[in-house]
């Protein structure tokens, strides 16, 4: 009984820390006018170390970036988008 409780506490702690380490940053990227633009922005963001998932919402110009941890700064994401030739800012 005691063992089971300990194991379940450990499982909760582990899943919580895994959750806490991943963060989503939403960027507003301007002038993504076609799927080729989307791909350029996505590829640039995926090259940033710590970026796991990039999801583009073409209708709203929003880009959701899931990173492995808080050490990935929004500045580095914005710089990557800039490097691909687009203007990005943090979405409000
Ligand atoms: Cu384009």
PDB file of the backbone (N, CA, C, O) and the ligand in Angstrom, with CONECT records:
HET     CU  A 101       1
ATOM      1  N   UNK A   1       0.843  -1.199   0.000  1.00  0.00           N
ATOM      2  CA  UNK A   1       0.000   0.000   0.000  1.00  0.00           C
ATOM      3  C   UNK A   1       0.879   1.251   0.000  1.00  0.00           C
ATOM      4  O   UNK A   1       0.700   2.171  -0.799  1.00  0.00           O
ATOM      5  N   UNK A   2       1.835   1.246   0.928  1.00  0.00           N
ATOM      6  CA  UNK A   2       2.729   2.400   1.013  1.00  0.00           C
ATOM      7  C   UNK A   2       3.548   2.565  -0.279  1.00  0.00           C
ATOM      8  O   UNK A   2       3.770   3.674  -0.766  1.00  0.00           O
ATOM      9  N   UNK A   3       3.984   1.424  -0.805  1.00  0.00           N
ATOM     10  CA  UNK A   3       4.781   1.433  -2.036  1.00  0.00           C
ATOM     11  C   UNK A   3       3.991   2.053  -3.188  1.00  0.00           C
ATOM     12  O   UNK A   3       4.494   2.869  -3.961  1.00  0.00           O
ATOM     13  N   UNK A   4       2.737   1.627  -3.263  1.00  0.00           N
ATOM     14  CA  UNK A   4       1.865   2.094  -4.341  1.00  0.00           C
ATOM     15  C   UNK A   4       1.698   3.615  -4.260  1.00  0.00           C
ATOM     16  O   UNK A   4       1.727   4.311  -5.275  1.00  0.00           O
ATOM     17  N   UNK A   5       1.527   4.106  -3.052  1.00  0.00           N
ATOM     18  CA  UNK A   5       1.333   5.546  -2.850  1.00  0.00           C
ATOM     19  C   UNK A   5       2.578   6.313  -3.301  1.00  0.00           C
ATOM     20  O   UNK A   5       2.496   7.328  -3.994  1.00  0.00           O
ATOM     21  N   UNK A   6       3.718   5.796  -2.887  1.00  0.00           N
ATOM     22  CA  UNK A   6       4.981   6.444  -3.269  1.00  0.00           C
ATOM     23  C   UNK A   6       5.127   6.487  -4.787  1.00  0.00           C
ATOM     24  O   UNK A   6       5.524   7.499  -5.365  1.00  0.00           O
ATOM     25  N   UNK A   7       4.792   5.351  -5.422  1.00  0.00           N
ATOM     26  CA  UNK A   7       4.931   5.268  -6.873  1.00  0.00           C
ATOM     27  C   UNK A   7       4.003   6.263  -7.554  1.00  0.00           C
ATOM     28  O   UNK A   7       4.384   6.901  -8.535  1.00  0.00           O
ATOM     29  N   UNK A   8       2.795   6.395  -7.039  1.00  0.00           N
ATOM     30  CA  UNK A   8       1.861   7.309  -7.697  1.00  0.00           C
ATOM     31  C   UNK A   8       2.274   8.759  -7.474  1.00  0.00           C
ATOM     32  O   UNK A   8       2.091   9.603  -8.350  1.00  0.00           O
ATOM     33  N   UNK A   9       2.829   9.044  -6.303  1.00  0.00           N
ATOM     34  CA  UNK A   9       3.322  10.411  -6.053  1.00  0.00           C
ATOM     35  C   UNK A   9       4.463  10.727  -7.017  1.00  0.00           C
ATOM     36  O   UNK A   9       4.529  11.810  -7.598  1.00  0.00           O
ATOM     37  N   UNK A  10       5.352   9.759  -7.167  1.00  0.00           N
ATOM     38  CA  UNK A  10       6.494   9.940  -8.067  1.00  0.00           C
ATOM     39  C   UNK A  10       6.009  10.183  -9.502  1.00  0.00           C
ATOM     40  O   UNK A  10       6.540  11.033 -10.217  1.00  0.00           O
ATOM     41  N   UNK A  11       4.996   9.422  -9.900  1.00  0.00           N
ATOM     42  CA  UNK A  11       4.466   9.564 -11.257  1.00  0.00           C
ATOM     43  C   UNK A  11       3.892  10.958 -11.463  1.00  0.00           C
ATOM     44  O   UNK A  11       4.082  11.566 -12.516  1.00  0.00           O
ATOM     45  N   UNK A  12       3.200  11.454 -10.470  1.00  0.00           N
ATOM     46  CA  UNK A  12       2.609  12.793 -10.566  1.00  0.00           C
ATOM     47  C   UNK A  12       3.712  13.844 -10.657  1.00  0.00           C
ATOM     48  O   UNK A  12       3.641  14.765 -11.471  1.00  0.00           O
ATOM     49  N   UNK A  13       4.733  13.694  -9.810  1.00  0.00           N
ATOM     50  CA  UNK A  13       5.839  14.657  -9.797  1.00  0.00           C
ATOM     51  C   UNK A  13       6.548  14.649 -11.150  1.00  0.00           C
ATOM     52  O   UNK A  13       6.870  15.702 -11.700  1.00  0.00           O
ATOM     53  N   UNK A  14       6.788  13.442 -11.680  1.00  0.00           N
ATOM     54  CA  UNK A  14       7.497  13.322 -12.958  1.00  0.00           C
ATOM     55  C   UNK A  14       6.687  13.930 -14.089  1.00  0.00           C
ATOM     56  O   UNK A  14       7.234  14.653 -14.921  1.00  0.00           O
ATOM     57  N   UNK A  15       5.398  13.650 -14.131  1.00  0.00           N
ATOM     58  CA  UNK A  15       4.599  14.178 -15.235  1.00  0.00           C
ATOM     59  C   UNK A  15       4.458  15.679 -15.101  1.00  0.00           C
ATOM     60  O   UNK A  15       4.372  16.389 -16.103  1.00  0.00           O
ATOM     61  N   UNK A  16       4.432  16.172 -13.861  1.00  0.00           N
ATOM     62  CA  UNK A  16       4.329  17.609 -13.660  1.00  0.00           C
ATOM     63  C   UNK A  16       5.597  18.305 -14.147  1.00  0.00           C
ATOM     64  O   UNK A  16       5.517  19.337 -14.814  1.00  0.00           O
ATOM     65  N   UNK A  17       6.760  17.755 -13.823  1.00  0.00           N
ATOM     66  CA  UNK A  17       7.996  18.412 -14.236  1.00  0.00           C
ATOM     67  C   UNK A  17       8.159  18.364 -15.747  1.00  0.00           C
ATOM     68  O   UNK A  17       8.716  19.288 -16.341  1.00  0.00           O
ATOM     69  N   UNK A  18       7.673  17.285 -16.382  1.00  0.00           N
ATOM     70  CA  UNK A  18       7.744  17.200 -17.839  1.00  0.00           C
ATOM     71  C   UNK A  18       6.867  18.285 -18.448  1.00  0.00           C
ATOM     72  O   UNK A  18       7.218  18.915 -19.446  1.00  0.00           O
ATOM     73  N   UNK A  19       5.731  18.477 -17.823  1.00  0.00           N
ATOM     74  CA  UNK A  19       4.816  19.515 -18.301  1.00  0.00           C
ATOM     75  C   UNK A  19       5.419  20.901 -18.090  1.00  0.00           C
ATOM     76  O   UNK A  19       5.335  21.771 -18.957  1.00  0.00           O
ATOM     77  N   UNK A  20       6.025  21.087 -16.928  1.00  0.00           N
ATOM     78  CA  UNK A  20       6.559  22.400 -16.574  1.00  0.00           C
ATOM     79  C   UNK A  20       7.706  22.797 -17.494  1.00  0.00           C
ATOM     80  O   UNK A  20       7.949  23.983 -17.721  1.00  0.00           O
ATOM     81  N   UNK A  21       8.413  21.794 -18.025  1.00  0.00           N
ATOM     82  CA  UNK A  21       9.565  22.112 -18.858  1.00  0.00           C
ATOM     83  C   UNK A  21       9.199  22.534 -20.266  1.00  0.00           C
ATOM     84  O   UNK A  21      10.000  23.174 -20.947  1.00  0.00           O
ATOM     85  N   UNK A  22       7.999  22.188 -20.716  1.00  0.00           N
ATOM     86  CA  UNK A  22       7.666  22.590 -22.068  1.00  0.00           C
ATOM     87  C   UNK A  22       6.816  23.860 -22.025  1.00  0.00           C
ATOM     88  O   UNK A  22       5.915  24.010 -21.199  1.00  0.00           O
ATOM     89  N   UNK A  23       7.135  24.754 -22.936  1.00  0.00           N
ATOM     90  CA  UNK A  23       6.449  26.045 -22.934  1.00  0.00           C
ATOM     91  C   UNK A  23       5.988  26.377 -24.342  1.00  0.00           C
ATOM     92  O   UNK A  23       6.605  25.956 -25.321  1.00  0.00           O
ATOM     93  N   UNK A  24       4.928  27.116 -24.440  1.00  0.00           N
ATOM     94  CA  UNK A  24       4.415  27.537 -25.746  1.00  0.00           C
ATOM     95  C   UNK A  24       4.535  29.050 -25.860  1.00  0.00           C
ATOM     96  O   UNK A  24       4.052  29.796 -25.008  1.00  0.00           O
ATOM     97  N   UNK A  25       5.182  29.478 -26.919  1.00  0.00           N
ATOM     98  CA  UNK A  25       5.280  30.908 -27.205  1.00  0.00           C
ATOM     99  C   UNK A  25       4.468  31.174 -28.467  1.00  0.00           C
ATOM    100  O   UNK A  25       4.620  30.472 -29.467  1.00  0.00           O
ATOM    101  N   UNK A  26       3.623  32.168 -28.423  1.00  0.00           N
ATOM    102  CA  UNK A  26       2.823  32.495 -29.606  1.00  0.00           C
ATOM    103  C   UNK A  26       3.379  33.770 -30.228  1.00  0.00           C
ATOM    104  O   UNK A  26       3.455  34.820 -29.590  1.00  0.00           O
ATOM    105  N   UNK A  27       3.759  33.642 -31.480  1.00  0.00           N
ATOM    106  CA  UNK A  27       4.309  34.782 -32.210  1.00  0.00           C
ATOM    107  C   UNK A  27       3.298  35.267 -33.237  1.00  0.00           C
ATOM    108  O   UNK A  27       2.479  34.503 -33.748  1.00  0.00           O
ATOM    109  N   UNK A  28       3.382  36.544 -33.519  1.00  0.00           N
ATOM    110  CA  UNK A  28       2.609  37.133 -34.601  1.00  0.00           C
ATOM    111  C   UNK A  28       3.615  37.371 -35.718  1.00  0.00           C
ATOM    112  O   UNK A  28       4.555  38.148 -35.551  1.00  0.00           O
ATOM    113  N   UNK A  29       3.427  36.707 -36.859  1.00  0.00           N
ATOM    114  CA  UNK A  29       4.381  36.861 -37.956  1.00  0.00           C
ATOM    115  C   UNK A  29       3.674  37.494 -39.144  1.00  0.00           C
ATOM    116  O   UNK A  29       2.651  36.999 -39.616  1.00  0.00           O
ATOM    117  N   UNK A  30       4.235  38.585 -39.612  1.00  0.00           N
ATOM    118  CA  UNK A  30       3.593  39.308 -40.700  1.00  0.00           C
ATOM    119  C   UNK A  30       4.102  38.859 -42.060  1.00  0.00           C
ATOM    120  O   UNK A  30       5.224  38.375 -42.210  1.00  0.00           O
ATOM    121  N   UNK A  31       3.227  39.042 -43.046  1.00  0.00           N
ATOM    122  CA  UNK A  31       3.552  38.821 -44.454  1.00  0.00           C
ATOM    123  C   UNK A  31       3.862  37.376 -44.811  1.00  0.00           C
ATOM    124  O   UNK A  31       4.669  37.107 -45.701  1.00  0.00           O
ATOM    125  N   UNK A  32       3.225  36.460 -44.121  1.00  0.00           N
ATOM    126  CA  UNK A  32       3.284  35.066 -44.574  1.00  0.00           C
ATOM    127  C   UNK A  32       2.109  34.907 -45.532  1.00  0.00           C
ATOM    128  O   UNK A  32       0.971  34.685 -45.117  1.00  0.00           O
ATOM    129  N   UNK A  33       2.412  35.027 -46.835  1.00  0.00           N
ATOM    130  CA  UNK A  33       1.312  35.097 -47.794  1.00  0.00           C
ATOM    131  C   UNK A  33       1.019  33.780 -48.504  1.00  0.00           C
ATOM    132  O   UNK A  33      -0.006  33.655 -49.173  1.00  0.00           O
ATOM    133  N   UNK A  34       1.893  32.811 -48.369  1.00  0.00           N
ATOM    134  CA  UNK A  34       1.594  31.540 -49.025  1.00  0.00           C
ATOM    135  C   UNK A  34       2.224  30.395 -48.238  1.00  0.00           C
ATOM    136  O   UNK A  34       2.896  30.608 -47.230  1.00  0.00           O
ATOM    137  N   UNK A  35       1.993  29.192 -48.717  1.00  0.00           N
ATOM    138  CA  UNK A  35       2.477  28.035 -47.975  1.00  0.00           C
ATOM    139  C   UNK A  35       4.005  27.961 -47.969  1.00  0.00           C
ATOM    140  O   UNK A  35       4.608  27.375 -47.070  1.00  0.00           O
ATOM    141  N   UNK A  36       4.618  28.568 -48.993  1.00  0.00           N
ATOM    142  CA  UNK A  36       6.078  28.605 -49.030  1.00  0.00           C
ATOM    143  C   UNK A  36       6.628  29.492 -47.916  1.00  0.00           C
ATOM    144  O   UNK A  36       7.646  29.168 -47.304  1.00  0.00           O
ATOM    145  N   UNK A  37       5.954  30.608 -47.658  1.00  0.00           N
ATOM    146  CA  UNK A  37       6.325  31.475 -46.535  1.00  0.00           C
ATOM    147  C   UNK A  37       6.186  30.705 -45.226  1.00  0.00           C
ATOM    148  O   UNK A  37       7.080  30.726 -44.379  1.00  0.00           O
ATOM    149  N   UNK A  38       5.075  30.041 -45.078  1.00  0.00           N
ATOM    150  CA  UNK A  38       4.837  29.275 -43.855  1.00  0.00           C
ATOM    151  C   UNK A  38       5.963  28.287 -43.613  1.00  0.00           C
ATOM    152  O   UNK A  38       6.438  28.118 -42.490  1.00  0.00           O
ATOM    153  N   UNK A  39       6.377  27.644 -44.687  1.00  0.00           N
ATOM    154  CA  UNK A  39       7.416  26.624 -44.560  1.00  0.00           C
ATOM    155  C   UNK A  39       8.751  27.252 -44.148  1.00  0.00           C
ATOM    156  O   UNK A  39       9.486  26.703 -43.327  1.00  0.00           O
ATOM    157  N   UNK A  40       9.045  28.417 -44.740  1.00  0.00           N
ATOM    158  CA  UNK A  40      10.298  29.107 -44.408  1.00  0.00           C
ATOM    159  C   UNK A  40      10.338  29.453 -42.925  1.00  0.00           C
ATOM    160  O   UNK A  40      11.339  29.227 -42.245  1.00  0.00           O
ATOM    161  N   UNK A  41       9.227  30.007 -42.437  1.00  0.00           N
ATOM    162  CA  UNK A  41       9.151  30.405 -41.027  1.00  0.00           C
ATOM    163  C   UNK A  41       9.252  29.175 -40.132  1.00  0.00           C
ATOM    164  O   UNK A  41       9.967  29.177 -39.130  1.00  0.00           O
ATOM    165  N   UNK A  42       8.539  28.146 -40.504  1.00  0.00           N
ATOM    166  CA  UNK A  42       8.535  26.914 -39.704  1.00  0.00           C
ATOM    167  C   UNK A  42       9.928  26.299 -39.636  1.00  0.00           C
ATOM    168  O   UNK A  42      10.400  25.915 -38.566  1.00  0.00           O
ATOM    169  N   UNK A  43      10.586  26.211 -40.810  1.00  0.00           N
ATOM    170  CA  UNK A  43      11.926  25.617 -40.855  1.00  0.00           C
ATOM    171  C   UNK A  43      12.920  26.428 -40.018  1.00  0.00           C
ATOM    172  O   UNK A  43      13.763  25.867 -39.318  1.00  0.00           O
ATOM    173  N   UNK A  44      12.805  27.763 -40.105  1.00  0.00           N
ATOM    174  CA  UNK A  44      13.729  28.623 -39.357  1.00  0.00           C
ATOM    175  C   UNK A  44      13.548  28.407 -37.858  1.00  0.00           C
ATOM    176  O   UNK A  44      14.525  28.328 -37.113  1.00  0.00           O
ATOM    177  N   UNK A  45      12.303  28.313 -37.424  1.00  0.00           N
ATOM    178  CA  UNK A  45      12.038  28.149 -35.993  1.00  0.00           C
ATOM    179  C   UNK A  45      12.481  26.773 -35.498  1.00  0.00           C
ATOM    180  O   UNK A  45      12.971  26.627 -34.378  1.00  0.00           O
ATOM    181  N   UNK A  46      12.296  25.767 -36.356  1.00  0.00           N
ATOM    182  CA  UNK A  46      12.676  24.406 -35.946  1.00  0.00           C
ATOM    183  C   UNK A  46      14.191  24.268 -35.806  1.00  0.00           C
ATOM    184  O   UNK A  46      14.675  23.341 -35.156  1.00  0.00           O
ATOM    185  N   UNK A  47      14.936  25.186 -36.412  1.00  0.00           N
ATOM    186  CA  UNK A  47      16.396  25.129 -36.306  1.00  0.00           C
ATOM    187  C   UNK A  47      16.893  25.680 -34.973  1.00  0.00           C
ATOM    188  O   UNK A  47      18.032  25.430 -34.580  1.00  0.00           O
ATOM    189  N   UNK A  48      16.035  26.432 -34.276  1.00  0.00           N
ATOM    190  CA  UNK A  48      16.436  26.977 -32.974  1.00  0.00           C
ATOM    191  C   UNK A  48      16.500  25.828 -31.966  1.00  0.00           C
ATOM    192  O   UNK A  48      15.529  25.088 -31.806  1.00  0.00           O
ATOM    193  N   UNK A  49      17.643  25.677 -31.286  1.00  0.00           N
ATOM    194  CA  UNK A  49      17.767  24.581 -30.328  1.00  0.00           C
ATOM    195  C   UNK A  49      16.703  24.678 -29.230  1.00  0.00           C
ATOM    196  O   UNK A  49      16.509  25.738 -28.635  1.00  0.00           O
ATOM    197  N   UNK A  50      16.024  23.571 -28.973  1.00  0.00           N
ATOM    198  CA  UNK A  50      15.002  23.558 -27.931  1.00  0.00           C
ATOM    199  C   UNK A  50      13.591  23.674 -28.475  1.00  0.00           C
ATOM    200  O   UNK A  50      12.618  23.479 -27.746  1.00  0.00           O
ATOM    201  N   UNK A  51      13.479  23.995 -29.768  1.00  0.00           N
ATOM    202  CA  UNK A  51      12.147  24.094 -30.370  1.00  0.00           C
ATOM    203  C   UNK A  51      11.700  22.705 -30.816  1.00  0.00           C
ATOM    204  O   UNK A  51      12.398  22.023 -31.567  1.00  0.00           O
ATOM    205  N   UNK A  52      10.530  22.301 -30.343  1.00  0.00           N
ATOM    206  CA  UNK A  52      10.031  20.961 -30.663  1.00  0.00           C
ATOM    207  C   UNK A  52       8.926  20.966 -31.705  1.00  0.00           C
ATOM    208  O   UNK A  52       8.936  20.163 -32.638  1.00  0.00           O
ATOM    209  N   UNK A  53       7.982  21.868 -31.543  1.00  0.00           N
ATOM    210  CA  UNK A  53       6.830  21.874 -32.437  1.00  0.00           C
ATOM    211  C   UNK A  53       6.553  23.303 -32.893  1.00  0.00           C
ATOM    212  O   UNK A  53       6.564  24.238 -32.092  1.00  0.00           O
ATOM    213  N   UNK A  54       6.304  23.456 -34.192  1.00  0.00           N
ATOM    214  CA  UNK A  54       5.917  24.764 -34.713  1.00  0.00           C
ATOM    215  C   UNK A  54       4.590  24.600 -35.434  1.00  0.00           C
ATOM    216  O   UNK A  54       4.472  23.816 -36.376  1.00  0.00           O
ATOM    217  N   UNK A  55       3.603  25.342 -34.984  1.00  0.00           N
ATOM    218  CA  UNK A  55       2.300  25.249 -35.618  1.00  0.00           C
ATOM    219  C   UNK A  55       1.890  26.615 -36.142  1.00  0.00           C
ATOM    220  O   UNK A  55       1.790  27.586 -35.392  1.00  0.00           O
ATOM    221  N   UNK A  56       1.652  26.665 -37.456  1.00  0.00           N
ATOM    222  CA  UNK A  56       1.303  27.942 -38.090  1.00  0.00           C
ATOM    223  C   UNK A  56      -0.209  28.033 -38.250  1.00  0.00           C
ATOM    224  O   UNK A  56      -0.855  27.107 -38.741  1.00  0.00           O
ATOM    225  N   UNK A  57      -0.751  29.147 -37.834  1.00  0.00           N
ATOM    226  CA  UNK A  57      -2.189  29.399 -38.015  1.00  0.00           C
ATOM    227  C   UNK A  57      -2.300  30.487 -39.074  1.00  0.00           C
ATOM    228  O   UNK A  57      -2.329  31.672 -38.739  1.00  0.00           O
ATOM    229  N   UNK A  58      -2.364  30.101 -40.357  1.00  0.00           N
ATOM    230  CA  UNK A  58      -2.241  31.067 -41.458  1.00  0.00           C
ATOM    231  C   UNK A  58      -3.289  32.177 -41.414  1.00  0.00           C
ATOM    232  O   UNK A  58      -2.988  33.316 -41.768  1.00  0.00           O
ATOM    233  N   UNK A  59      -4.505  31.869 -40.989  1.00  0.00           N
ATOM    234  CA  UNK A  59      -5.568  32.882 -41.037  1.00  0.00           C
ATOM    235  C   UNK A  59      -5.317  34.029 -40.073  1.00  0.00           C
ATOM    236  O   UNK A  59      -5.733  35.159 -40.328  1.00  0.00           O
ATOM    237  N   UNK A  60      -4.639  33.745 -38.968  1.00  0.00           N
ATOM    238  CA  UNK A  60      -4.442  34.792 -37.961  1.00  0.00           C
ATOM    239  C   UNK A  60      -2.996  35.276 -37.917  1.00  0.00           C
ATOM    240  O   UNK A  60      -2.654  36.131 -37.101  1.00  0.00           O
ATOM    241  N   UNK A  61      -2.133  34.725 -38.802  1.00  0.00           N
ATOM    242  CA  UNK A  61      -0.707  35.063 -38.788  1.00  0.00           C
ATOM    243  C   UNK A  61      -0.025  34.653 -37.485  1.00  0.00           C
ATOM    244  O   UNK A  61       1.043  35.164 -37.149  1.00  0.00           O
ATOM    245  N   UNK A  62      -0.632  33.750 -36.770  1.00  0.00           N
ATOM    246  CA  UNK A  62      -0.056  33.333 -35.496  1.00  0.00           C
ATOM    247  C   UNK A  62       0.763  32.065 -35.667  1.00  0.00           C
ATOM    248  O   UNK A  62       0.424  31.177 -36.449  1.00  0.00           O
ATOM    249  N   UNK A  63       1.828  32.012 -34.925  1.00  0.00           N
ATOM    250  CA  UNK A  63       2.683  30.833 -34.961  1.00  0.00           C
ATOM    251  C   UNK A  63       2.890  30.360 -33.525  1.00  0.00           C
ATOM    252  O   UNK A  63       3.418  31.092 -32.688  1.00  0.00           O
ATOM    253  N   UNK A  64       2.472  29.146 -33.257  1.00  0.00           N
ATOM    254  CA  UNK A  64       2.634  28.589 -31.920  1.00  0.00           C
ATOM    255  C   UNK A  64       3.901  27.752 -31.887  1.00  0.00           C
ATOM    256  O   UNK A  64       4.061  26.800 -32.651  1.00  0.00           O
ATOM    257  N   UNK A  65       4.788  28.125 -30.992  1.00  0.00           N
ATOM    258  CA  UNK A  65       6.076  27.434 -30.905  1.00  0.00           C
ATOM    259  C   UNK A  65       6.163  26.727 -29.560  1.00  0.00           C
ATOM    260  O   UNK A  65       6.126  27.365 -28.507  1.00  0.00           O
ATOM    261  N   UNK A  66       6.277  25.409 -29.604  1.00  0.00           N
ATOM    262  CA  UNK A  66       6.431  24.639 -28.371  1.00  0.00           C
ATOM    263  C   UNK A  66       7.903  24.340 -28.170  1.00  0.00           C
ATOM    264  O   UNK A  66       8.554  23.740 -29.026  1.00  0.00           O
ATOM    265  N   UNK A  67       8.421  24.768 -27.022  1.00  0.00           N
ATOM    266  CA  UNK A  67       9.840  24.593 -26.750  1.00  0.00           C
ATOM    267  C   UNK A  67      10.031  23.652 -25.569  1.00  0.00           C
ATOM    268  O   UNK A  67       9.134  23.455 -24.748  1.00  0.00           O
ATOM    269  N   UNK A  68      11.222  23.084 -25.511  1.00  0.00           N
ATOM    270  CA  UNK A  68      11.508  22.085 -24.475  1.00  0.00           C
ATOM    271  C   UNK A  68      11.668  22.730 -23.106  1.00  0.00           C
ATOM    272  O   UNK A  68      11.532  22.049 -22.089  1.00  0.00           O
ATOM    273  N   UNK A  69      11.950  24.006 -23.056  1.00  0.00           N
ATOM    274  CA  UNK A  69      12.129  24.620 -21.750  1.00  0.00           C
ATOM    275  C   UNK A  69      12.103  26.121 -21.818  1.00  0.00           C
ATOM    276  O   UNK A  69      12.114  26.712 -22.898  1.00  0.00           O
ATOM    277  N   UNK A  70      12.070  26.729 -20.658  1.00  0.00           N
ATOM    278  CA  UNK A  70      11.974  28.191 -20.600  1.00  0.00           C
ATOM    279  C   UNK A  70      13.277  28.860 -21.017  1.00  0.00           C
ATOM    280  O   UNK A  70      13.316  30.078 -21.191  1.00  0.00           O
ATOM    281  N   UNK A  71      14.352  28.077 -21.180  1.00  0.00           N
ATOM    282  CA  UNK A  71      15.637  28.667 -21.575  1.00  0.00           C
ATOM    283  C   UNK A  71      15.620  29.141 -23.021  1.00  0.00           C
ATOM    284  O   UNK A  71      16.510  29.880 -23.444  1.00  0.00           O
ATOM    285  N   UNK A  72      14.597  28.714 -23.794  1.00  0.00           N
ATOM    286  CA  UNK A  72      14.473  29.229 -25.157  1.00  0.00           C
ATOM    287  C   UNK A  72      13.734  30.556 -25.072  1.00  0.00           C
ATOM    288  O   UNK A  72      12.555  30.593 -24.720  1.00  0.00           O
ATOM    289  N   UNK A  73      14.412  31.624 -25.388  1.00  0.00           N
ATOM    290  CA  UNK A  73      13.809  32.950 -25.223  1.00  0.00           C
ATOM    291  C   UNK A  73      12.969  33.323 -26.432  1.00  0.00           C
ATOM    292  O   UNK A  73      13.208  32.851 -27.544  1.00  0.00           O
ATOM    293  N   UNK A  74      11.993  34.166 -26.200  1.00  0.00           N
ATOM    294  CA  UNK A  74      11.166  34.639 -27.310  1.00  0.00           C
ATOM    295  C   UNK A  74      12.016  35.468 -28.265  1.00  0.00           C
ATOM    296  O   UNK A  74      11.742  35.518 -29.464  1.00  0.00           O
ATOM    297  N   UNK A  75      13.057  36.124 -27.728  1.00  0.00           N
ATOM    298  CA  UNK A  75      13.948  36.925 -28.582  1.00  0.00           C
ATOM    299  C   UNK A  75      14.642  36.045 -29.622  1.00  0.00           C
ATOM    300  O   UNK A  75      14.782  36.432 -30.783  1.00  0.00           O
ATOM    301  N   UNK A  76      15.075  34.855 -29.193  1.00  0.00           N
ATOM    302  CA  UNK A  76      15.771  33.981 -30.140  1.00  0.00           C
ATOM    303  C   UNK A  76      14.809  33.466 -31.209  1.00  0.00           C
ATOM    304  O   UNK A  76      15.205  33.237 -32.352  1.00  0.00           O
ATOM    305  N   UNK A  77      13.541  33.284 -30.830  1.00  0.00           N
ATOM    306  CA  UNK A  77      12.543  32.836 -31.810  1.00  0.00           C
ATOM    307  C   UNK A  77      12.252  33.951 -32.810  1.00  0.00           C
ATOM    308  O   UNK A  77      12.146  33.713 -34.013  1.00  0.00           O
ATOM    309  N   UNK A  78      12.126  35.162 -32.296  1.00  0.00           N
ATOM    310  CA  UNK A  78      11.858  36.312 -33.163  1.00  0.00           C
ATOM    311  C   UNK A  78      13.038  36.540 -34.107  1.00  0.00           C
ATOM    312  O   UNK A  78      12.852  36.856 -35.282  1.00  0.00           O
ATOM    313  N   UNK A  79      14.261  36.376 -33.576  1.00  0.00           N
ATOM    314  CA  UNK A  79      15.453  36.546 -34.405  1.00  0.00           C
ATOM    315  C   UNK A  79      15.490  35.508 -35.528  1.00  0.00           C
ATOM    316  O   UNK A  79      15.893  35.821 -36.649  1.00  0.00           O
ATOM    317  N   UNK A  80      15.073  34.283 -35.234  1.00  0.00           N
ATOM    318  CA  UNK A  80      15.072  33.229 -36.251  1.00  0.00           C
ATOM    319  C   UNK A  80      14.095  33.561 -37.369  1.00  0.00           C
ATOM    320  O   UNK A  80      14.390  33.342 -38.544  1.00  0.00           O
ATOM    321  N   UNK A  81      12.924  34.091 -36.999  1.00  0.00           N
ATOM    322  CA  UNK A  81      11.923  34.463 -38.000  1.00  0.00           C
ATOM    323  C   UNK A  81      12.450  35.620 -38.851  1.00  0.00           C
ATOM    324  O   UNK A  81      12.260  35.653 -40.067  1.00  0.00           O
ATOM    325  N   UNK A  82      13.113  36.565 -38.186  1.00  0.00           N
ATOM    326  CA  UNK A  82      13.716  37.692 -38.883  1.00  0.00           C
ATOM    327  C   UNK A  82      14.742  37.208 -39.891  1.00  0.00           C
ATOM    328  O   UNK A  82      14.801  37.695 -41.020  1.00  0.00           O
ATOM    329  N   UNK A  83      15.555  36.237 -39.466  1.00  0.00           N
ATOM    330  CA  UNK A  83      16.582  35.670 -40.329  1.00  0.00           C
ATOM    331  C   UNK A  83      15.996  35.047 -41.579  1.00  0.00           C
ATOM    332  O   UNK A  83      16.662  34.979 -42.612  1.00  0.00           O
ATOM    333  N   UNK A  84      14.759  34.594 -41.494  1.00  0.00           N
ATOM    334  CA  UNK A  84      14.100  33.995 -42.656  1.00  0.00           C
ATOM    335  C   UNK A  84      13.434  35.061 -43.517  1.00  0.00           C
ATOM    336  O   UNK A  84      12.866  34.757 -44.566  1.00  0.00           O
ATOM    337  N   UNK A  85      13.510  36.334 -43.061  1.00  0.00           N
ATOM    338  CA  UNK A  85      12.990  37.418 -43.870  1.00  0.00           C
ATOM    339  C   UNK A  85      11.596  37.901 -43.502  1.00  0.00           C
ATOM    340  O   UNK A  85      10.919  38.544 -44.305  1.00  0.00           O
ATOM    341  N   UNK A  86      11.171  37.586 -42.276  1.00  0.00           N
ATOM    342  CA  UNK A  86       9.818  38.003 -41.873  1.00  0.00           C
ATOM    343  C   UNK A  86       9.890  38.815 -40.585  1.00  0.00           C
ATOM    344  O   UNK A  86      10.877  38.769 -39.851  1.00  0.00           O
ATOM    345  N   UNK A  87       8.828  39.550 -40.336  1.00  0.00           N
ATOM    346  CA  UNK A  87       8.770  40.366 -39.125  1.00  0.00           C
ATOM    347  C   UNK A  87       7.887  39.656 -38.101  1.00  0.00           C
ATOM    348  O   UNK A  87       6.737  39.310 -38.372  1.00  0.00           O
ATOM    349  N   UNK A  88       8.461  39.453 -36.925  1.00  0.00           N
ATOM    350  CA  UNK A  88       7.714  38.746 -35.893  1.00  0.00           C
ATOM    351  C   UNK A  88       7.695  39.555 -34.603  1.00  0.00           C
ATOM    352  O   UNK A  88       8.599  40.343 -34.326  1.00  0.00           O
ATOM    353  N   UNK A  89       6.658  39.344 -33.836  1.00  0.00           N
ATOM    354  CA  UNK A  89       6.582  39.932 -32.503  1.00  0.00           C
ATOM    355  C   UNK A  89       5.807  38.953 -31.627  1.00  0.00           C
ATOM    356  O   UNK A  89       5.177  38.023 -32.130  1.00  0.00           O
ATOM    357  N   UNK A  90       5.858  39.166 -30.336  1.00  0.00           N
ATOM    358  CA  UNK A  90       5.074  38.327 -29.443  1.00  0.00           C
ATOM    359  C   UNK A  90       3.594  38.632 -29.657  1.00  0.00           C
ATOM    360  O   UNK A  90       3.191  39.795 -29.692  1.00  0.00           O
ATOM    361  N   UNK A  91       2.796  37.590 -29.798  1.00  0.00           N
ATOM    362  CA  UNK A  91       1.353  37.801 -29.998  1.00  0.00           C
ATOM    363  C   UNK A  91       0.731  38.277 -28.695  1.00  0.00           C
ATOM    364  O   UNK A  91       1.120  37.864 -27.603  1.00  0.00           O
ATOM    365  N   UNK A  92      -0.254  39.163 -28.850  1.00  0.00           N
ATOM    366  CA  UNK A  92      -0.910  39.684 -27.641  1.00  0.00           C
ATOM    367  C   UNK A  92      -2.104  38.809 -27.311  1.00  0.00           C
ATOM    368  O   UNK A  92      -2.803  39.063 -26.330  1.00  0.00           O
TER     369      UNK A  92
HETATM  370 CU    CU A 101       5.035  33.073 -49.702  1.00  0.00          CU
END
